[in-house]
Amino acid sequence: MNQPEVLLGKRVLVTGAASGIGLAIAQAFSNNGAQVVMTDLPGTALEHNSNEIPGSSYIGADLSDHNEITKVADACQDVDILVNNAGLQYVSTIEEFPEERFDTILSVMLRAPFVLTKAALPGMYQRRWGRIINIASVHGLVASPFKAAYVSAKHGLLGLTKTIALEAAQRCPDVTAHAICPSYVSTPLVEHQIEAQAQATGIEPTKVLDDVLLVRNAVKRLITPADVAEAALFLCGGAAWTMTGSALSMDAGWLAH
Ligand SMILES: NC(=O)c1ccc[n+]([C@@H]2O[C@H](COP(=O)([O-])OP(=O)(O)OC[C@H]3O[C@@H](n4cnc5c(N)ncnc54)[C@H](O)[C@@H]3O)[C@@H](O)[C@H]2O)c1
């Protein structure tokens, strides 16, 4: 699956790279010869983690801030691979869902990928090669209750992925766009929502993993961040042009029912 040779000398920017899936992608791309730019909120483990990844650099910026995001957009101008990964969750009924939370989630998980893609595409067209990899979710394909903003953002991200693919195909067949759609992955994002899910569903926190999060998986196992990184590496290979605009499902059988 892994085709590391294509990454030698490639410049990769990963958002949300201080933690979880973004960190695993940054590590995997660096291990395979890419030069990695890691971005995340200032004050996270970003600097520490960047120091652990040889040759990487980092940019602290809040992607929901329309001014701060320009720092990251500027850095996108010379990247070959953009991984839109930063994300956050909020679990609540729609009636109690704060509108400002909805706006922040849409800003980070849909507006930011649009803004960063807009900055990255001209250089990719010029160099005749590029990859936009959007870390979506099984929640880009199906909904679950109590996640109105997250589900809306991820469905939107699949629409954005398809639109990028269609526009890029007209310009250069080796500039491609992909969405990766995992079900639950063992990261802090999932750990933090166990308590919120328990409150929203009335289920004991100790039972949330089996009775809520994994209930629709055919394989009752959390995905690892390294599994998602492996898929991202594959999408940088030569055959990826055949999959432009598609959503790569990593759902442990969720949608097979
Ligand atoms: N963990 C899962 O089960 C799962 C499943 C499917 C998809 N995903 C997606 O994978 C991506 C990564 O999630 P994760 O599970 O690794 O979570 P995580 O919480 O470990 O990492 C997310 C990162 O995004 C960063 N981030 C959040 N708000 C930001 C902002 N305003 N500006 C800049 N950075 C910001 C966080 O600081 C964090 O480092 C997300 O888009 C998430 O929706 C996760």
The ligand as an SDF file (V2000), in Angstrom:
LIG
                    3D

 44 48  0  0  0  0  0  0  0  0999 V2000
  -10.8630   10.2240   16.3940 N   0  0  0  0  0  0  0  0  0  0  0  0
  -11.8430    9.7670   15.6160 C   0  0  0  0  0  0  0  0  0  0  0  0
  -12.5810    8.8600   15.9820 O   0  0  0  0  0  0  0  0  0  0  0  0
  -12.0460   10.3380   14.2530 C   0  0  0  0  0  0  0  0  0  0  0  0
  -12.8480    9.6180   13.3460 C   0  0  0  0  0  0  0  0  0  0  0  0
  -13.0560   10.1310   12.0860 C   0  0  0  0  0  0  0  0  0  0  0  0
  -12.4820   11.3310   11.7260 C   0  0  0  0  0  0  0  0  0  0  0  0
  -11.7130   12.0110   12.6190 N   0  0  0  0  0  0  0  0  0  0  0  0
  -11.1540   13.2820   12.2110 C   0  0  0  0  0  0  0  0  0  0  0  0
   -9.7650   13.2430   12.2890 O   0  0  0  0  0  0  0  0  0  0  0  0
   -9.2650   14.5650   12.5000 C   0  0  0  0  0  0  0  0  0  0  0  0
   -8.2490   14.5400   13.6320 C   0  0  0  0  0  0  0  0  0  0  0  0
   -8.9310   14.1680   14.8240 O   0  0  0  0  0  0  0  0  0  0  0  0
   -8.2280   13.3900   16.0360 P   0  0  0  0  0  0  0  0  0  0  0  0
   -9.1300   12.2950   16.3930 O   0  0  0  0  0  0  0  0  0  0  0  0
   -6.8210   13.1190   15.7270 O   0  0  0  0  0  0  0  0  0  0  0  0
   -8.3950   14.4830   17.1830 O   0  0  0  0  0  0  0  0  0  0  0  0
   -7.3550   15.2160   18.1330 P   0  0  0  0  0  0  0  0  0  0  0  0
   -8.1960   15.9700   19.0830 O   0  0  0  0  0  0  0  0  0  0  0  0
   -6.3580   14.2460   18.6560 O   0  0  0  0  0  0  0  0  0  0  0  0
   -6.6150   16.2120   17.1350 O   0  0  0  0  0  0  0  0  0  0  0  0
   -7.2790   17.2810   16.5210 C   0  0  0  0  0  0  0  0  0  0  0  0
   -6.3200   18.4530   16.4620 C   0  0  0  0  0  0  0  0  0  0  0  0
   -7.0140   19.5570   15.8340 O   0  0  0  0  0  0  0  0  0  0  0  0
   -6.5870   20.7240   16.5110 C   0  0  0  0  0  0  0  0  0  0  0  0
   -7.5260   21.8380   16.4000 N   0  0  0  0  0  0  0  0  0  0  0  0
   -8.7600   21.9110   16.9500 C   0  0  0  0  0  0  0  0  0  0  0  0
   -9.2670   23.1440   16.7850 N   0  0  0  0  0  0  0  0  0  0  0  0
   -8.3260   23.8590   16.1040 C   0  0  0  0  0  0  0  0  0  0  0  0
   -8.2480   25.2110   15.6590 C   0  0  0  0  0  0  0  0  0  0  0  0
   -9.2320   26.0830   15.9040 N   0  0  0  0  0  0  0  0  0  0  0  0
   -7.1540   25.6030   14.9910 N   0  0  0  0  0  0  0  0  0  0  0  0
   -6.1230   24.7470   14.7740 C   0  0  0  0  0  0  0  0  0  0  0  0
   -6.1220   23.4600   15.1840 N   0  0  0  0  0  0  0  0  0  0  0  0
   -7.2150   23.0270   15.8500 C   0  0  0  0  0  0  0  0  0  0  0  0
   -6.4850   20.2960   17.9720 C   0  0  0  0  0  0  0  0  0  0  0  0
   -5.6840   21.1970   18.7360 O   0  0  0  0  0  0  0  0  0  0  0  0
   -5.8930   18.9160   17.8630 C   0  0  0  0  0  0  0  0  0  0  0  0
   -4.4880   18.8950   17.9890 O   0  0  0  0  0  0  0  0  0  0  0  0
  -10.4640   15.4400   12.7570 C   0  0  0  0  0  0  0  0  0  0  0  0
  -10.8270   16.1500   11.5920 O   0  0  0  0  0  0  0  0  0  0  0  0
  -11.5490   14.4410   13.0950 C   0  0  0  0  0  0  0  0  0  0  0  0
  -12.8340   14.9070   12.7840 O   0  0  0  0  0  0  0  0  0  0  0  0
  -11.4800   11.5350   13.8780 C   0  0  0  0  0  0  0  0  0  0  0  0
  1  2  1  0
  2  3  2  0
  2  4  1  0
  4  5  1  0
  4 44  2  0
  5  6  2  0
  6  7  1  0
  7  8  2  0
  8  9  1  0
  8 44  1  0
  9 10  1  0
  9 42  1  0
 10 11  1  0
 11 12  1  0
 11 40  1  0
 12 13  1  0
 13 14  1  0
 14 15  2  0
 14 16  1  0
 14 17  1  0
 17 18  1  0
 18 19  2  0
 18 20  1  0
 18 21  1  0
 21 22  1  0
 22 23  1  0
 23 24  1  0
 23 38  1  0
 24 25  1  0
 25 26  1  0
 25 36  1  0
 26 27  1  0
 26 35  1  0
 27 28  2  0
 28 29  1  0
 29 30  1  0
 29 35  2  0
 30 31  1  0
 30 32  2  0
 32 33  1  0
 33 34  2  0
 34 35  1  0
 36 37  1  0
 36 38  1  0
 38 39  1  0
 40 41  1  0
 40 42  1  0
 42 43  1  0
M  CHG  2   8   1  16  -1
M  END
$$$$
